[in-house]
């Protein structure tokens, strides 16, 4: 979340920036500033009362020792008055602090100055493209038909076991999943990312730290008995490794990668846009996470974008990178680049990755800080990206690599991981 200090010092800049994200609530910003004023005024009065109490305590002892009982009794009366007043001040302070946080979490992150104006996905800006669009044979079909033809993925069986959006991968379909996971993890390791294996469920504090709570609780599966949440992405547990941590500047940037299953309730509509692997409730993904200094975080963002580009290049998929407009960005992001790959049989672009810099927005919620020798702790910047999400990658691989004989070619980079060079 934004810091009160930044909002107070840059009120007009904050309001103007947030308009890019469709946030136009100056009254909420003013409520934050008023509550902060109440908090600071109350704290000042409490500090003054504490100083007076300390002085009175010393004076009472001196007056009792000198025999001036009247002065001592007067001081005791004043001490009681201050203590009673402090009870009211404490209640006011606690309420102001609670109300202040409740308002701050309703304010989205400020978009970076390079974020384009716009309200919808159509307003996103294409940064660059790469790869070659495939020329499919006449008998080419979409991936859901290929999955059935070669018995790779059983969508109906997933419905039986759980429900829609929980497919069962079988045979070479399962091996392709495992191959992609290992391929992505190996490439991340080669790029300097330390692999971690996080839990798939998190507590509410972790969801709050990365911004899923209270903004996106309706999109997560909630185990109500224990108040745990199934993770929507490995970003949540991995970034929370650094919650309430003060890092040394020499440790930064920290680079982590993790594979996890991801669980999201937001799927579930019908039609071609969500058919097959296009949108699922459960899917596999490899995530990359960075913790960095504010001075270096945008260099890290560029490095991460280039790294994800190298993955889709190795998979021989046509791709494009979009700079998201303000209206299409997440609540917590300052700048996001989306990767899309072209699905030839569906004749549409499929999002497979988002790479984002959150600046200090998550770090402020996480209390993730760093300091150099002799310096004061400062908020880190956090970044993450999908590297990559599997379902739509699999959809594009199956569709784009269809051969005239009906088989499916496996890209050369994946063959050492799959153990086969085609599906037939």
Sine and cosine of phi, psi and omega as CSV:
sin_phi,cos_phi,sin_psi,cos_psi,sin_omega,cos_omega
0.00,0.00,0.37,-0.93,0.03,-1.00
-0.93,0.37,0.52,-0.85,0.04,-1.00
-0.99,0.14,0.52,-0.85,0.03,-1.00
-0.89,0.45,-0.61,0.79,-0.01,-1.00
-0.85,0.52,-0.71,0.70,-0.01,-1.00
-0.91,0.42,-0.67,0.74,0.00,-1.00
-0.89,0.46,-0.69,0.72,-0.03,-1.00
-0.90,0.43,-0.61,0.80,-0.06,-1.00
-1.00,0.09,-0.26,0.97,-0.11,-0.99
-0.67,-0.74,0.69,0.72,-0.12,-0.99
-0.81,0.58,-0.79,0.62,-0.07,-1.00
-0.92,0.40,-0.62,0.78,0.03,-1.00
-0.90,0.44,-0.64,0.77,0.03,-1.00
-0.89,0.45,-0.74,0.67,-0.02,-1.00
-0.88,0.47,-0.67,0.74,0.00,-1.00
-0.92,0.40,-0.68,0.74,0.00,-1.00
-0.90,0.43,-0.67,0.74,-0.05,-1.00
-0.94,0.35,-0.35,0.94,0.05,-1.00
-0.88,0.47,-0.45,0.89,0.07,-1.00
-0.88,0.47,-0.49,0.87,0.00,-1.00
-1.00,-0.07,0.16,0.99,0.02,-1.00
0.98,0.17,0.24,0.97,0.00,-1.00
-0.99,-0.11,0.89,-0.45,-0.02,-1.00
-0.67,-0.74,0.94,0.33,-0.04,-1.00
-0.77,-0.64,0.95,0.30,0.00,-1.00
-0.86,0.52,-0.48,0.88,0.00,-1.00
-0.91,0.42,-0.54,0.84,0.04,-1.00
-0.93,0.36,-0.65,0.76,0.06,-1.00
-0.89,0.47,-0.68,0.74,0.01,-1.00
-0.92,0.40,-0.58,0.81,0.07,-1.00
-0.89,0.45,-0.63,0.78,0.06,-1.00
-0.87,0.49,-0.73,0.68,-0.04,-1.00
-0.92,0.40,-0.61,0.79,0.03,-1.00
-0.92,0.40,-0.67,0.74,0.03,-1.00
-0.91,0.41,-0.61,0.79,0.04,-1.00
-0.91,0.42,-0.61,0.79,0.06,-1.00
-0.90,0.44,-0.66,0.75,0.07,-1.00
-0.88,0.47,-0.68,0.73,-0.01,-1.00
-0.88,0.47,-0.73,0.68,-0.05,-1.00
-0.93,0.37,-0.65,0.76,0.02,-1.00
-0.90,0.44,-0.69,0.73,0.00,-1.00
-0.91,0.42,-0.68,0.74,0.01,-1.00
-0.90,0.44,-0.62,0.79,0.04,-1.00
-0.89,0.46,-0.67,0.74,0.02,-1.00
-0.92,0.40,-0.64,0.77,0.05,-1.00
-0.89,0.46,-0.66,0.75,0.03,-1.00
-0.89,0.45,-0.66,0.75,0.03,-1.00
-0.91,0.42,-0.65,0.76,0.03,-1.00
-0.90,0.44,-0.65,0.76,0.02,-1.00
-0.89,0.46,-0.67,0.74,0.03,-1.00
-0.89,0.46,-0.65,0.76,0.02,-1.00
-0.92,0.40,-0.64,0.77,0.04,-1.00
-0.89,0.46,-0.65,0.76,0.02,-1.00
-0.90,0.43,-0.66,0.75,0.03,-1.00
-0.91,0.41,-0.69,0.73,0.01,-1.00
-0.89,0.46,-0.62,0.78,0.00,-1.00
-0.88,0.48,-0.67,0.74,0.03,-1.00
-0.92,0.38,-0.63,0.77,-0.04,-1.00
-0.93,0.37,-0.63,0.78,-0.02,-1.00
-0.86,0.52,-0.69,0.73,0.01,-1.00
-0.89,0.45,-0.64,0.77,0.00,-1.00
-0.92,0.38,-0.67,0.74,-0.02,-1.00
-0.93,0.37,-0.62,0.79,0.05,-1.00
-0.90,0.44,-0.63,0.78,-0.01,-1.00
-0.93,0.38,-0.57,0.82,-0.02,-1.00
-1.00,0.06,-0.14,0.99,0.04,-1.00
1.00,0.00,0.13,0.99,0.00,-1.00
-1.00,0.06,0.98,0.22,-0.07,-1.00
-0.91,0.40,-0.53,0.85,-0.03,-1.00
-0.90,0.44,-0.70,0.71,0.02,-1.00
-0.91,0.41,-0.62,0.79,0.00,-1.00
-0.91,0.42,-0.68,0.74,0.01,-1.00
-0.91,0.40,-0.60,0.80,0.04,-1.00
-0.90,0.44,-0.65,0.76,0.02,-1.00
-0.92,0.40,-0.60,0.80,0.03,-1.00
-0.91,0.42,-0.63,0.78,0.04,-1.00
-0.89,0.45,-0.69,0.72,0.02,-1.00
-0.90,0.43,-0.61,0.80,0.04,-1.00
-0.88,0.48,-0.68,0.73,0.01,-1.00
-0.90,0.44,-0.64,0.77,0.01,-1.00
-0.89,0.45,-0.69,0.72,-0.02,-1.00
-0.90,0.43,-0.68,0.73,-0.01,-1.00
-0.89,0.46,-0.63,0.78,0.03,-1.00
-0.93,0.38,-0.65,0.76,0.04,-1.00
-0.90,0.43,-0.59,0.81,-0.01,-1.00
-0.91,0.42,-0.52,0.85,0.05,-1.00
-0.87,0.50,-0.70,0.71,0.02,-1.00
-0.92,0.39,-0.66,0.75,0.01,-1.00
-0.91,0.42,-0.64,0.77,0.03,-1.00
-0.87,0.49,-0.69,0.72,0.01,-1.00
-0.90,0.44,-0.66,0.75,0.03,-1.00
-0.89,0.45,-0.67,0.74,-0.02,-1.00
-0.90,0.43,-0.73,0.69,-0.02,-1.00
-0.89,0.45,-0.66,0.75,0.01,-1.00
-0.92,0.40,-0.67,0.74,0.01,-1.00
-0.89,0.45,-0.66,0.75,0.00,-1.00
-0.91,0.42,-0.68,0.73,0.02,-1.00
-0.91,0.42,-0.73,0.68,0.00,-1.00
-0.90,0.44,-0.57,0.82,-0.01,-1.00
-0.90,0.43,-0.73,0.69,0.02,-1.00
-0.90,0.44,-0.65,0.76,0.01,-1.00
-0.86,0.52,-0.57,0.82,0.03,-1.00
-0.98,0.19,-0.65,0.76,-0.05,-1.00
-0.87,0.50,-0.61,0.79,-0.03,-1.00
-0.96,0.29,-0.15,0.99,0.08,-1.00
-1.00,0.02,-0.10,0.99,-0.04,-1.00
-0.98,-0.18,0.85,-0.53,0.00,-1.00
-0.94,0.35,0.20,-0.98,0.05,-1.00
-0.93,0.36,0.51,-0.86,0.08,-1.00
-0.94,0.33,0.73,-0.68,0.08,-1.00
-0.96,0.29,0.55,-0.83,0.09,-1.00
-0.88,0.47,0.42,-0.91,-0.04,-1.00
-0.87,0.49,-0.40,0.92,-0.03,-1.00
-1.00,0.08,-0.02,1.00,0.01,-1.00
-0.94,0.34,0.79,-0.62,-0.02,-1.00
-0.94,0.33,0.47,-0.89,0.16,-0.99
-0.93,0.38,0.51,-0.86,0.05,-1.00
0.46,-0.89,0.37,-0.93,-0.04,-1.00
-0.93,-0.37,-0.41,0.91,-0.15,-0.99
-0.75,-0.66,0.16,-0.99,-0.01,-1.00
-0.84,0.54,-0.49,0.87,0.00,-1.00
-0.91,0.42,-0.29,0.96,-0.03,-1.00
-1.00,-0.05,-0.02,1.00,0.05,-1.00
-0.92,0.40,0.45,-0.89,-0.07,-1.00
-0.96,-0.28,0.78,-0.62,0.05,-1.00
-0.97,0.23,0.89,-0.45,-0.02,-1.00
-0.98,0.20,-0.78,0.63,0.02,-1.00
-0.27,-0.96,0.28,-0.96,-0.02,-1.00
-0.75,-0.67,0.27,-0.96,0.02,-1.00
-0.29,-0.96,0.13,-0.99,-0.03,-1.00
0.99,0.15,0.10,-1.00,-0.05,-1.00
-0.88,-0.47,0.79,-0.62,0.07,-1.00
-0.91,0.41,0.77,-0.64,-0.05,-1.00
-0.96,0.28,0.46,-0.89,0.11,-0.99
-0.96,-0.28,0.99,-0.14,-0.14,-0.99
-0.98,0.21,0.48,-0.88,0.10,-0.99
-0.93,0.38,0.28,-0.96,-0.07,-1.00
-0.90,0.44,-0.44,0.90,-0.05,-1.00
-1.00,-0.03,0.28,0.96,-0.02,-1.00
-0.92,0.40,0.60,-0.80,-0.01,-1.00
-0.72,-0.70,0.30,-0.95,0.03,-1.00
-0.94,0.35,0.24,-0.97,-0.15,-0.99
-0.90,0.44,-0.50,0.87,-0.01,-1.00
-0.92,0.39,-0.53,0.85,0.09,-1.00
-0.96,0.29,-0.62,0.79,0.05,-1.00
-0.91,0.42,-0.64,0.77,0.02,-1.00
-0.87,0.49,-0.63,0.77,0.02,-1.00
-0.96,0.28,-0.67,0.74,-0.04,-1.00
-0.86,0.51,-0.70,0.71,-0.07,-1.00
-0.98,-0.19,0.14,0.99,0.01,-1.00
0.82,0.58,0.76,0.65,-0.03,-1.00
-1.00,-0.06,-0.64,0.77,-0.08,-1.00
-0.63,-0.77,0.76,-0.65,-0.01,-1.00
-0.93,-0.37,0.98,-0.18,-0.02,-1.00
-0.96,0.27,-0.62,0.79,-0.02,-1.00
-0.92,0.39,-0.63,0.78,0.03,-1.00
-0.90,0.44,-0.60,0.80,0.07,-1.00
-0.88,0.47,-0.61,0.79,0.05,-1.00
-0.90,0.44,-0.65,0.76,0.01,-1.00
-0.89,0.45,-0.72,0.70,-0.08,-1.00
-0.96,0.30,-0.67,0.74,-0.08,-1.00
-0.76,-0.65,-0.93,0.37,-0.05,-1.00
0.23,-0.97,-0.04,-1.00,0.00,-1.00
-0.89,0.46,0.63,-0.78,0.03,-1.00
1.00,-0.04,0.18,0.98,0.01,-1.00
-0.77,-0.64,0.96,0.29,-0.09,-1.00
-0.95,0.32,0.35,-0.94,0.10,-1.00
-0.95,-0.32,0.85,-0.53,0.03,-1.00
-1.00,-0.04,0.66,-0.75,-0.11,-0.99
-0.71,-0.70,0.50,-0.87,0.12,-0.99
0.79,0.61,-0.80,-0.59,-0.01,-1.00
-0.92,0.40,-0.37,0.93,0.09,-1.00
-0.91,0.41,-0.69,0.72,0.04,-1.00
-0.93,0.38,-0.63,0.77,0.00,-1.00
-0.92,0.39,-0.57,0.82,0.05,-1.00
-0.91,0.42,-0.64,0.76,0.06,-1.00
-0.86,0.52,-0.79,0.61,-0.03,-1.00
-0.89,0.46,-0.62,0.79,0.02,-1.00
-0.89,0.46,-0.70,0.71,0.00,-1.00
-0.90,0.43,-0.67,0.75,0.02,-1.00
-0.86,0.51,-0.75,0.66,-0.02,-1.00
-0.91,0.41,-0.63,0.77,0.04,-1.00
-0.86,0.51,-0.74,0.67,-0.02,-1.00
-0.91,0.41,-0.66,0.75,0.01,-1.00
-0.91,0.40,-0.66,0.75,0.02,-1.00
-0.90,0.44,-0.68,0.74,0.01,-1.00
-0.91,0.42,-0.62,0.79,0.03,-1.00
-0.90,0.43,-0.67,0.74,0.04,-1.00
-0.88,0.48,-0.69,0.72,0.01,-1.00
-0.89,0.46,-0.46,0.89,0.00,-1.00
-1.00,0.04,0.11,0.99,0.09,-1.00
1.00,-0.10,0.20,0.98,0.02,-1.00
-1.00,0.01,0.73,-0.69,0.05,-1.00
-0.99,0.11,0.83,-0.56,-0.01,-1.00
-0.98,0.21,0.71,-0.70,0.13,-0.99
-0.79,-0.62,0.43,-0.90,0.04,-1.00
-0.88,-0.48,0.99,-0.16,-0.14,-0.99
-1.00,0.01,0.22,-0.98,0.16,-0.99
-0.91,0.41,0.42,-0.91,0.05,-1.00
-1.00,-0.08,-0.08,1.00,0.09,-1.00
-0.82,-0.57,0.57,-0.82,-0.02,-1.00
-0.74,-0.68,0.33,-0.94,0.08,-1.00
-1.00,0.08,0.11,-0.99,-0.07,-1.00
-0.90,0.43,-0.55,0.83,0.00,-1.00
-0.88,0.47,-0.61,0.79,0.03,-1.00
-0.93,0.36,-0.67,0.75,0.06,-1.00
-0.88,0.47,-0.60,0.80,0.05,-1.00
-0.93,0.38,-0.66,0.75,-0.10,-1.00
-0.86,0.51,-0.63,0.77,-0.02,-1.00
-0.99,-0.13,0.00,1.00,0.14,-0.99
0.99,-0.12,0.08,1.00,0.08,-1.00
-0.95,0.32,-0.51,0.86,0.07,-1.00
-0.90,-0.44,0.64,-0.77,0.03,1.00
-1.00,0.00,0.22,0.98,-0.15,-0.99
-0.97,0.23,-0.59,0.81,-0.17,-0.98
-0.83,-0.56,0.46,0.89,-0.05,-1.00
-0.87,0.49,-0.47,0.88,0.01,-1.00
-0.95,0.31,-0.25,0.97,-0.01,-1.00
-1.00,-0.08,-0.10,1.00,-0.05,-1.00
-0.94,-0.34,0.53,-0.85,0.12,-0.99
-0.98,0.22,0.76,-0.65,-0.14,-0.99
-0.88,-0.47,0.88,-0.47,0.12,-0.99
-1.00,0.07,1.00,-0.06,-0.22,-0.97
-0.92,0.39,-0.53,0.85,-0.05,-1.00
-0.87,0.49,-0.66,0.75,-0.01,-1.00
-0.97,-0.22,-0.05,1.00,-0.05,-1.00
0.85,0.53,0.70,0.71,0.09,-1.00
-0.94,-0.33,0.40,-0.92,0.00,-1.00
-0.84,-0.55,0.70,-0.72,0.15,-0.99
-0.95,0.32,0.69,-0.73,-0.14,-0.99
-0.95,0.31,0.68,-0.74,0.11,-0.99
-0.99,0.13,-0.26,0.97,-0.02,-1.00
-0.19,-0.98,0.45,-0.89,0.03,-1.00
-0.92,0.39,-0.23,0.97,0.09,-1.00
-0.77,0.64,-0.64,0.77,-0.13,-0.99
-0.91,0.41,-0.85,0.52,0.00,-1.00
-0.92,0.39,-0.59,0.81,-0.06,-1.00
-0.93,0.37,-0.72,0.69,0.01,-1.00
-0.90,0.44,-0.56,0.83,-0.01,-1.00
-0.95,0.30,-0.13,0.99,0.16,-0.99
-0.83,0.55,-0.50,0.87,-0.11,-0.99
-0.97,-0.23,0.27,0.96,0.09,-1.00
-0.94,0.34,0.70,-0.72,0.00,-1.00
0.84,0.53,0.62,0.78,0.00,-1.00
-0.84,-0.54,0.66,-0.75,0.15,-0.99
-0.95,-0.33,0.91,-0.42,-0.05,-1.00
-1.00,-0.08,0.41,-0.91,0.16,-0.99
-0.99,0.14,0.62,-0.79,0.00,-1.00
-0.85,0.52,-0.49,0.87,-0.01,-1.00
-0.93,0.38,-0.31,0.95,0.02,-1.00
-0.98,0.18,-0.26,0.96,-0.13,-0.99
-1.00,-0.07,0.52,-0.85,-0.01,1.00
-0.98,0.20,0.60,-0.80,0.16,-0.99
-1.00,0.02,0.72,-0.69,-0.04,-1.00
-0.81,-0.59,0.91,-0.41,0.03,-1.00
-0.86,-0.51,0.49,-0.87,0.15,-0.99
-0.72,-0.69,0.47,-0.88,0.01,-1.00
-0.44,-0.90,0.64,-0.77,0.21,-0.98
-1.00,-0.07,0.60,-0.80,0.15,-0.99
-0.38,-0.92,0.37,-0.93,0.32,-0.95
-0.97,0.25,0.51,-0.86,-0.01,-1.00
-0.83,-0.56,0.61,-0.80,-0.09,-1.00
-0.79,-0.61,0.83,-0.56,-0.02,-1.00
-0.65,-0.76,0.77,-0.64,-0.02,-1.00
-0.99,0.14,-0.23,0.97,-0.19,-0.98
-0.96,0.30,-0.16,0.99,0.07,-1.00
-0.96,0.27,-0.04,-1.00,0.16,-0.99
0.84,-0.54,-0.07,1.00,0.09,-1.00
-0.99,0.14,0.00,-1.00,-0.08,-1.00
-0.86,-0.51,0.28,-0.96,0.03,-1.00
0.88,-0.48,0.06,-1.00,-0.10,-0.99
-0.91,0.41,-0.49,0.87,-0.05,-1.00
-0.93,0.37,-0.34,0.94,-0.01,-1.00
-0.85,-0.52,0.23,0.97,-0.04,-1.00
-0.98,0.22,0.46,-0.89,0.05,-1.00
0.88,0.47,-0.81,-0.58,-0.04,-1.00
-1.00,-0.03,0.08,1.00,-0.11,-0.99
-0.90,0.44,-0.54,0.84,0.07,-1.00
-0.44,-0.90,0.79,-0.61,-0.08,-1.00
-0.76,-0.65,0.33,-0.94,0.14,-0.99
-0.99,0.12,-0.50,0.86,0.04,-1.00
-0.76,-0.65,0.76,-0.65,0.03,-1.00
-0.44,-0.90,0.25,-0.97,-0.02,-1.00
-0.98,-0.19,0.55,-0.84,-0.02,-1.00
-0.40,-0.92,0.58,-0.82,0.19,-0.98
-0.96,-0.28,0.78,-0.63,-0.08,-1.00
-0.92,-0.39,0.57,-0.82,0.18,-0.98
-0.90,-0.44,0.66,-0.75,-0.06,-1.00
-0.74,-0.68,0.68,-0.74,0.08,-1.00
-0.79,-0.62,0.61,-0.79,0.19,-0.98
-0.90,-0.43,0.80,-0.61,-0.16,-0.99
-0.57,-0.82,0.10,-0.99,0.11,-0.99
-0.99,0.12,0.42,-0.91,0.04,-1.00
-0.86,0.52,-0.56,0.83,-0.05,-1.00
-0.93,0.36,-0.44,0.90,-0.13,-0.99
-0.94,-0.34,-0.13,0.99,-0.21,-0.98
-0.91,0.42,-0.54,0.84,-0.01,-1.00
-0.98,0.21,-0.43,0.90,0.19,-0.98
-0.91,0.42,-0.64,0.77,0.05,-1.00
-0.90,0.44,-0.63,0.78,0.01,-1.00
-0.88,0.48,-0.70,0.72,0.03,-1.00
-0.89,0.46,-0.68,0.74,0.03,-1.00
-0.87,0.50,-0.66,0.75,-0.01,-1.00
-0.92,0.39,-0.67,0.74,0.04,-1.00
-0.88,0.47,-0.71,0.71,0.01,-1.00
-0.90,0.43,-0.57,0.82,0.02,-1.00
-0.91,0.40,-0.72,0.69,0.02,-1.00
-0.89,0.46,-0.62,0.78,0.06,-1.00
-0.85,0.53,-0.63,0.78,-0.01,-1.00
-0.90,0.44,-0.52,0.86,0.00,-1.00
-0.93,0.37,-0.75,0.67,-0.02,-1.00
-0.93,0.36,-0.49,0.87,0.10,-1.00
-0.90,0.44,-0.70,0.71,0.01,-1.00
-0.90,0.43,-0.52,0.86,0.02,-1.00
-0.99,0.14,0.01,1.00,0.08,-1.00
0.87,0.50,0.61,0.80,-0.01,-1.00
-0.97,-0.26,0.64,-0.77,0.14,-0.99
-0.94,0.35,0.69,-0.72,-0.12,-0.99
-0.62,-0.78,0.28,-0.96,0.17,-0.98
-0.55,-0.83,0.47,-0.88,0.00,-1.00
-0.91,-0.41,0.77,-0.64,0.00,-1.00
-0.93,-0.38,0.71,-0.70,0.20,-0.98
-1.00,-0.01,0.90,-0.44,-0.12,-0.99
-0.96,0.29,0.63,-0.77,0.09,-1.00
-0.97,0.23,0.22,-0.98,-0.06,-1.00
-0.84,0.54,-0.65,0.76,-0.06,-1.00
-0.96,0.29,-0.27,0.96,-0.04,-1.00
-0.96,-0.28,0.05,1.00,-0.02,-1.00
-1.00,0.08,0.33,-0.94,0.06,-1.00
-0.96,0.29,0.29,-0.96,-0.01,-1.00
-0.85,0.53,-0.60,0.80,-0.17,-0.98
-0.99,-0.12,-0.24,0.97,-0.14,-0.99
-0.99,0.12,0.55,-0.84,0.14,-0.99
-0.99,-0.13,-0.52,0.85,0.04,-1.00
-0.39,-0.92,0.76,-0.65,-0.04,-1.00
-0.74,-0.67,0.69,-0.72,0.17,-0.99
-0.91,-0.40,0.81,-0.58,0.08,-1.00
-0.99,-0.15,0.63,-0.78,0.14,-0.99
-0.97,-0.25,0.71,-0.70,0.11,-0.99
-0.81,-0.59,0.60,-0.80,0.11,-0.99
-0.91,-0.42,0.47,-0.88,-0.07,-1.00
-1.00,0.02,0.79,-0.61,0.06,-1.00
-0.99,-0.15,0.97,-0.25,-0.17,-0.99
-0.92,0.39,-0.65,0.76,-0.03,-1.00
-0.94,0.34,-0.53,0.85,0.04,-1.00
-1.00,0.03,-0.28,0.96,-0.02,-1.00
0.84,0.54,0.77,0.64,0.02,-1.00
-0.42,-0.91,0.35,-0.94,0.05,-1.00
-1.00,0.02,0.66,-0.75,-0.03,-1.00
-0.87,-0.50,0.79,-0.61,0.05,-1.00
-0.94,0.33,0.76,-0.65,0.00,-1.00
-0.82,-0.57,-0.17,0.99,-0.01,-1.00
-0.34,-0.94,0.57,-0.82,0.23,-0.97
-0.82,-0.57,0.76,-0.65,0.04,-1.00
-0.87,-0.49,0.85,-0.52,-0.18,-0.98
-0.71,-0.70,0.52,-0.85,0.21,-0.98
-0.95,-0.32,0.83,-0.56,0.00,-1.00
-0.99,-0.14,0.02,1.00,-0.09,-1.00
0.76,0.64,-0.74,-0.68,-0.06,-1.00
-0.99,-0.10,0.13,0.99,-0.11,-0.99
-0.89,0.47,-0.77,0.63,0.06,-1.00
-0.94,0.34,-0.65,0.76,-0.07,-1.00
-0.86,0.50,-0.57,0.82,0.02,-1.00
-0.92,0.40,-0.61,0.79,0.05,-1.00
-0.95,0.30,-0.59,0.81,-0.03,-1.00
-0.98,0.18,-0.31,0.95,-0.18,-0.98
0.84,0.54,0.71,0.71,0.04,-1.00
-1.00,-0.09,0.93,-0.37,-0.12,-0.99
-0.76,-0.65,0.21,-0.98,0.08,-1.00
-0.62,-0.78,0.33,-0.94,0.10,-0.99
-0.46,-0.89,0.48,-0.88,0.14,-0.99
-1.00,-0.08,0.11,-0.99,-0.10,-0.99
-0.88,0.47,0.85,-0.53,0.02,-1.00
0.99,0.12,-0.09,1.00,-0.04,-1.00
-1.00,-0.07,0.15,-0.99,0.05,-1.00
-1.00,0.04,0.51,-0.86,0.04,-1.00
-0.87,0.49,0.67,-0.74,0.05,-1.00
-0.81,-0.58,0.42,-0.91,0.02,-1.00
-0.94,0.34,0.69,-0.72,0.10,-0.99
-0.97,0.24,0.15,-0.99,0.26,-0.97
-0.95,-0.30,0.62,-0.79,0.04,-1.00
-0.90,-0.45,0.57,-0.82,0.01,-1.00
-0.64,-0.77,0.46,-0.89,0.14,-0.99
-0.42,-0.91,0.25,-0.97,0.02,-1.00
-0.32,-0.95,0.47,-0.88,0.11,-0.99
-0.98,0.17,0.78,-0.62,-0.07,-1.00
-0.59,-0.80,0.83,0.56,0.16,0.99
-0.66,-0.75,0.13,-0.99,0.16,-0.99
-0.98,0.17,0.73,-0.69,-0.19,-0.98
-0.98,0.19,-0.66,0.75,-0.22,-0.97
-0.81,0.58,-0.77,0.64,-0.07,-1.00
-0.97,0.22,-0.42,0.91,0.15,-0.99
-0.89,0.45,-0.72,0.70,0.03,-1.00
-0.88,0.48,-0.69,0.73,0.01,-1.00
-0.85,0.53,-0.72,0.69,-0.03,-1.00
-0.93,0.36,-0.63,0.77,0.02,-1.00
-0.88,0.47,-0.70,0.71,-0.01,-1.00
-0.91,0.42,-0.72,0.70,-0.09,-1.00
-0.95,0.30,-0.70,0.71,-0.14,-0.99
-0.96,0.26,-0.35,0.94,-0.10,-1.00
-0.96,-0.27,0.39,0.92,0.06,-1.00
-0.95,0.33,0.72,-0.69,0.00,-1.00
-0.98,-0.19,0.27,-0.96,-0.01,-1.00
-0.88,0.47,-0.48,0.88,0.00,-1.00
-0.99,0.14,0.07,1.00,0.04,-1.00
1.00,-0.06,-0.15,0.99,0.01,-1.00
-0.99,0.14,0.13,-0.99,0.01,-1.00
-0.84,-0.54,0.83,-0.56,-0.01,-1.00
-0.99,0.14,0.64,-0.77,0.07,-1.00
-0.99,-0.14,0.77,-0.64,0.02,-1.00
-0.83,0.56,0.54,-0.84,-0.09,-1.00
-0.83,0.55,-0.65,0.76,-0.05,-1.00
-0.90,0.44,-0.43,0.90,-0.04,-1.00
-1.00,0.01,-0.34,0.94,-0.13,-0.99
-0.85,0.52,-0.63,0.78,0.06,-1.00
-0.89,0.45,-0.37,0.93,-0.02,-1.00
-1.00,-0.02,-0.59,0.80,-0.01,-1.00
-0.98,0.19,-0.57,0.82,-0.10,-0.99
0.99,0.12,0.08,1.00,0.08,-1.00
-0.58,-0.82,0.45,-0.89,-0.07,-1.00
-0.96,-0.26,-0.06,1.00,0.06,-1.00
-0.33,-0.94,0.32,-0.95,0.10,-1.00
-0.94,-0.35,0.86,-0.50,0.01,-1.00
-0.52,-0.85,0.00,0.00,0.00,0.00
